[in-house]
Amino acid sequence: MKGRKHLPSGWAKELVGNLFDVQLGKMLNEKAKEGEQHPYLANFNVRWGKFDLERLNSMAFSEREQKKYTLHYGDLLVCEGGEIGRCAVWKINRSGIYYQKALHRIRSKNEISSTEYFYFYMQYLASKRLLLKLVGETSIAHLTREKLLGLTIPLPPLPEQKAIADLLATWDEAIEKTKRLIQEKERRFKRLLRELIFEPRNTQKGAKWENVKLEQVCKIASKEKLSSVDGHFLLTVKLHCLGIERNDRVAPTLTERGRPYYQHKSGDFLIGRQNFHNGGFGIISPELDGGITSNAISCLIVNKSKLSKDFLWFQFANPNYYRKVGHVMDGTGQKELSDKQLLKLKICLPDLETQNQIAEILTSTQHEIDLLKQLADKYKTQKRGLMQKMLTGEWRVKSEIVNQYMEA
């Protein structure tokens, strides 16, 4: 483990096996399908820090097995396979739920260790990819009980463990709260899309909507081929309506038989002709001005007196719209939407003023979502940094705070 070479005073390196009782759940077999069925937790029911109790499978547990596999408040459940080490602390007041062999149940043996502290340490190891190193290079990676028991962790005194766990939990709460806000905003965004664009009415706000072909309000841009791509950066049209991004993973190169490249400017509306039906379109942001694409990407020029570029994006963003386009695409292997087919696509438009009003409402809502996602990413980054410092003893919790966790 990378970090401090010397632990702070009062800390010790301890084996998990000395601190915790580790037990795998019941193996699922044919016999388990007979008799009274009881719900159990499987690998997929455990998320980082929480449990999904909506999709519980069932199997038979004898009275002896019920006692053996009963969960206690504060037990830590760790995934044996899948996403190695994914875990959560059981803080649910609900009896009659047990656990399958795919999960390790971890319970403190004594009064010197906290499962919540160990939960965050597992997160720290996973973030550093150290759990994968622990299980070794195998075709099917499993965190065995033996590997887990032999894992060494830096352990501060119990009050400091609790203080560290509570501190990191506040970041989890902030991240979770932000995620809920994002979900709420996304539900509102989908509702607005449906109400304002996907289900237009001729009487909506007194505006008349009209079906037009794209060629009536747009044309395909004619751009000059680049004679050199030196010093240029490549643009990628992402799928699922996620827009345009810079692609530094691939260096553009010109070859005699390869596709030509074209340069674009901020505000260009790009269409990935092979992936329009997968949501492959977007508008170039100012920071991507000057990026280049191959001729597999078409660029639309919008008649601004008839069509709002942003409104067009929101019209395209309906999955029921762009997925259907796949039926008109040509090709036996990799299908591709031709420029001619693209311009024949129909869209439904109100007057320009209404388009702008609708686009402004939707853009504002989308901007709120983007800001919340940036905030969530910031919280996650800060939490990773805190785990690095706090769980290795490089940073310490103030003594007056630790003292609050001292038992009388």
N, C-alpha and C positions, 0 to 999 in steps of 0.2 A: 504493500500500500504506500502510495506517495503521500507526503505530508510532513508533519513534524517528526524528526528523528527521536526526540525525547519528549515524553508525555509530561504534562504539568504535575506538580505535586498533588498527591491524592488520587491521581488517575492510575489505572493499571490495565495491562493487556490481559484479557480473559478469554477463555474458550467458551463458545456458545454452549457446548455440552455441559460445562460446569455451572452455567447460569440458568439454563432453560431446559424444561422437559419438552422433547421434540417427538411428535407422534404422527405417522401418516394415517390418513383416513381409511375407510373400509373399501376393499376391492369390489368392484362391480362384477358379478358373475351371474350365471343362469339361475342359481339358487336364490339370489337376491331379488328375483322377479316374483317369487312365491311368498305368500303370506301378506300381512298388513303392510302397506306401503307408507313410507315416511319421506318427507322432502329432505334433500341433501344439497350441499354446496359442491359444485364442480369448479374446475379451473376457470371457466368462462364467467362464473358468478362473482369472481374476485377482481376488482379494479384497484388501481392505486388509491388506497385510502378509503375505499367504500365498497359496498356489496350491491350487486344486482339481484334482488329477490323477486323480480317479475317472472323470471324463467327458471323455475326450480324443477329438476327431475326428482323422481321418487324411486326408492327401493326398500326392501324389507330390512329391518333392524330388530334383532332379538332384544329382550330386556337387558341382557348382559352387554350387548353392543350399544344399546342406547346410553347406558351409563358410561361406557368407554368412550363413545364419540360425542358425548354432550359438550356443547360449547359453554365456556364460562365467560362472563363479562371480562373483557381485557385480554382474551386470547388473541394471539396473532396468527393469521392464516397466510401461508406463503405458498405460491405456485411452484410445483416441482418442475414442470415443463412449460412449453409455450414461451411467453415472455418471462424469462427466468427471474425468479425473485419477486415478481409482482405480489404485493401483499396488502393487508388491511387489518386493523384491530377491530375485533368484534365488540361493539358497544350498543348492541340492539337487544332490547328486553323482549325477546321472543323465544320461547322454548319449542322443542320438537323439531328443530332443524339440525341435521348432522353434517358430516363432510366425507367426501370420497377420497380415495387413495391418491388422487392427483394433487392433494393439498397436505402440507405439513401444518399441524397444529402446534404452536409454540406457547408455552406457559411458564411463567417465572417460577423457579424452584425455591427462591429465597427472598429475602428483603433487601437485596443489593442490586437488583436489576429490574428494569422497566421495559415492557414489551413496546410501549409507545416510542421510547428512545431507540430500541432496536429497529422498529419500523422505519424511522427516519434514516438510520444507518444503512439499512437495506436500500433505501432510495438513493442514498449517496453512492453506494457501491454500484448500483445500476447505472446512475448518471455517468460514472467514470468507466463503465463497461468492465468493471472488475469482477462482476459475477460471472460473466462469460469466460473470463480467464480462470476463475475458480473451477467451473465445471469441466473445462478442457475442450479440446477440439474433437468432437464426436459428431457422427451423422445426425443423431437425435440427442440434443443436449438435455440433460436432466440434472437438477440440483438434488442430489441424493441426500438421504438423512446423514450418512457418514460425512459427506462434504460439509453439510451444515453444522454438524456437531463439532467439526474440526476447525471451523472458522474462528479466527481471533479478532476481537473487537476492542477498541480503546474504551475503557469504562470509567467515567467519573463517579463520584459518590452519588447515591440515589437522589438526593434533593437537587443536585445539579443536572442529573439526567432528566428529571421532571421539568425543571426550568427550561432546559434546551428544547425538550419536546413541545412544551406549551408555546415557546417563542416561535418555533417553526410551524406549529399548528395555526398561528395567526396568519401566516402567509398562505397556508392552505385555504383558510377561510376566505381570505381576500381573493384568491384565485377562483375558488368555487363560486363566490358571490358574483364575480365578474363574468364567469361562464354562464350563470343563470341570467344575467342581464343581457348577454349576447343572444342567448336562446330566445328570450322575450322579444328583443328587437328584431331578430330574424323572423319570428312568427308574425310580428307586425308588418315587416317588409313584405313577406309572402302574401299577407292579406291585402296590403295596398296594391301589390302587383295584380292580384286577382280582380280587385274592385276597380282599379283605375285603367288597366290595360287588357288583362286577359278576358274580361267579361264586359266589354264596352256596350253601352246602350246609346241608341240614337238620341234619346231624350236626356242623356246624362249632362247635367249642368247646361242644358239647352244647346249642347254642341252636336253637330251632325258628323257621324263617323262614315268614312268611305273606304272601300276595298280598292287598293291600287297595286299595280305591279311595281316592283322595285325600280325598273327601268324608267318609270315615269317621274321618279324623284331622285334617282342616283345614276351615276355612271362609273365605269371602271377607270381608275387612274392609269394614265400612260406614263411610265417612268423610264428613264434612261438606264441601260445596263452599265454596271460598274466595270471599268477596265482593270481595276485593282481593288483588293479588299484589305490591303495593308493599313493598319491603324483603325480599322472599323470593328465595331462590336455587333454581335449577332442578337437578333430578337427572336423570342419564341412565343407563339400564340398558345397559351395554356388552355386546357380543356375545362369543361364544367363551368363556363362563364367566369373564369378566374382572371381573365385579362391578358396583358402582355408583360413579359419579363425579359430582363437581360440574361443571355445565356453565355456565361464565360466558360462553360464546360466543353464547348465545341468551338474550335477555331475555324472560321470560314476560309475555304480555299477554292480558288478557281481552277477548274480542269477543262480540258478540251471537250469532254463529253458530259461534264457535269452541268447542273442547273446554273443559270446566271443569277446574279445578285442585284438588288435594287435598294437604294437608300430611302428612308422615310423620315417624316418630320412629326413633331408633337401634334397630336390631334387627329392623325390619320386613323381611319377606321379599317382595321385589318381583318381579313377573313381567311382562316385556314381551310382551304377547299377540301382537303381530305378529312377534316375533322369538324366541319361546321355542325354536323349532326350529333357531335359530342360536346357541343358548347364551345367550339374553337373559334372565338372571335373576340375582339376588344379594341379599345381606343388607346393610342400611344400617349403616355403621360409625359409631361415636360422634361422629366429627368432622363427619359429614354430618347430624346430628340436626336436624330442622326443615325439611329440604329438601322441595320440592314436585315433583309430577309431574302430567301430564294424566291423564284417565281412560282413556288407552290402556294404562296400567299398572295391573295388579291387585296387591293386597296380600293375602297369605295370613296367616291367623291359625292358628297351630299348636296343637293340643291337647297341651300339655306332658306330660300323664300318659301319652300314647301314642307321641309322636313327638319326636325330637330335631331341632331346626331345622337344626343343622349336618349331621346325618346326611342329612336330606332334600336339602340342597344337593349333597352328594357323590353321592347317588343320581341326581339330575338331571344331574350333570356327566359322565355317561357319554355320549359322542357317539352311541353306538348307541341310547341312550334318547331324547335330546332331538331328534335328527334325524328319527326316525320319527314324532314328533308332527306334523310338517308334513303327513302324509297325512290327518289328521283335521281340519285347520284349514279354516274356511269362507272363501268369498270368491272372486270371479272375477278381480279385479285384485290388490290388496294383501290377502293372506289374513290372517285374524286368529283366534286361539284364543279362543273365548268362555269366560266364567267357568264356564258349565255344562260345557263340554268339558274345561276344566282340572280340575274336581273329579271328573270321571269317569276321569281318568288313574290307572293302577294302579302301585303301588310295592311292593317286596318288603321286609318288615321283620322283624328279629329282636325280642327283648324290649328294653325301653327301656334296661336296663343295658348290654346288648351294643351297642346303638346309640351310647350315650355313649362307651363304650370305643373303638369303631372311629373315631368322630368325633374323639376326642382324639388318637389316633395320627396320623390324616390331617391334622388341623389343625397339629399340631406339625411334621410334615414340610413342609407348605406354608409354615409360618412360616419355617423354615430357608431355603427357596427364596427367599422374599420378602426376607429379610435379605441373602442373597448378591446378589440383583439390585440392592438398594440400594447394596451395597458396590461392585459393578461400575460403577454409575452415578457413584458418588463418585470412583472411580479415573479414569473417562473425563473428568469435569469437571476434576479436578486436572491431568490430562495436557494438556487444552486450555489451561489456564492456564499451564502450564510451557512449552508450545510458543510461546505468545504472548510470554513473557518471554525465553526462551533463543534463539529463532530470529531475534529482532530486536535482540539484544545488550543488552536492558534489564537482564537478569540475566546474570552471567558464571559460568562454571565456575571453581572455585578453581585458582590457578596450579599448586599442587602436584599436583592431579589431572591437569591438562592435560599437565604435564611427564612423566607416566607414558606418554603417547602419543607422546612425542618419539622419533624414530628415532636410534639411536646413530650 
